[in-house]
């Protein structure tokens, strides 16, 4: 079984290029289904979730191939609207194909995604919205079957600004008859990227990045070339890694705008951060001030996808910090593993109280989700001695090569098999 080995306790210094964004590219890959022709997608990350999405595209009849870091997707020969069960089980976000296949073929069959390790993650908002859009939904708890004569524009009000549900409605609405208004839409930068891609292909979407999005249905989308942005969570992960170990690093290919809440917390913790158009520089003494109150929230709030990494840094803060996880109910699975390093963390429902300790010792730990796994890597870099992290495939779902990137910054870390 493969694992990650770290000899920790070293400062991080140097430069690293930030890979393409996972959460931007996955809905864009689904959206290619709506395009009558070929998409060339530049800066596409080579991560397990992208490989899985390519398998779905191929299974439904598309031709997909790499040209260096660009992915070419030809959807002209799409021949089924059934998403194979095996891929939905491997990757929950394959539900994003629902809106795209409805838009292209007026039907979709997909197995029920169920929960995942970070929470129950229902899809009721997605299905209720489709029903508002003239789609009939049969859901027996195992299989979801959606059909329509024609998707129709509608007014959709979300109780919560769900990222996936907002994306699914946009995808279903782009080729629909009439106008769709989404109220209380998610405002994540990845929604804006999806809309930019679709508009570049001929869609008529306004309001992306705001809580009200309007989509005017069009008859077809044309071939397009698009460049995927850099991954803000990967950048945030490396910023927290440097904050945890101390050192000075430059992250290339991303500015600060999508990371404002993360950056303001890192500054409050005592780090110096400089923002360029296309780079972020961090300088850290490795001495962290505690943060009394952090709560996760939809964008532009503090991202739940950065919570585990931030917790790892706070383990060695000079006092007590509190985190409130408000988005997913099961995102503290890392805590028993962090305690093995010597961390002092108490969980009470949504609240984690982190009492800073002065020393972390390398440990033998198990990743159980993507960002939690990244949090364990950070703890391993901060700890003295050898750390072994099992289940590295969770991390490979979202990081092209976290070990290589961190080695570029001087870390002693590698994949072992
Ligand atoms: C996306 C991101 C994930 C991130 C999350 C929150 C992708 C591929 N994944 O996930 O990395 O952690 O946003 O920023 O972009 N909810 C319902 N019913 C629904 C849909 C959602 O109750 O139908 C709840 C969820 O359980 C959760 C909250 O809404 O508590 C937010 O979830 P959502 O924004 O939908 O997350 P995802 O799109 O699954």
Boltz pocket constraint, residues with backbone or C-beta under 6 A from the ligand:
constraints:
  - pocket:
      binder: B
      contacts: [[A, 22], [A, 23], [A, 26], [A, 93], [A, 119], [A, 120], [A, 121], [A, 122], [A, 123], [A, 124], [A, 125], [A, 126], [A, 160], [A, 161], [A, 162], [A, 163], [A, 164], [A, 165], [A, 186], [A, 190], [A, 297], [A, 298], [A, 303], [A, 304], [A, 305], [A, 326], [A, 327], [A, 328]]
      max_distance: 6.0
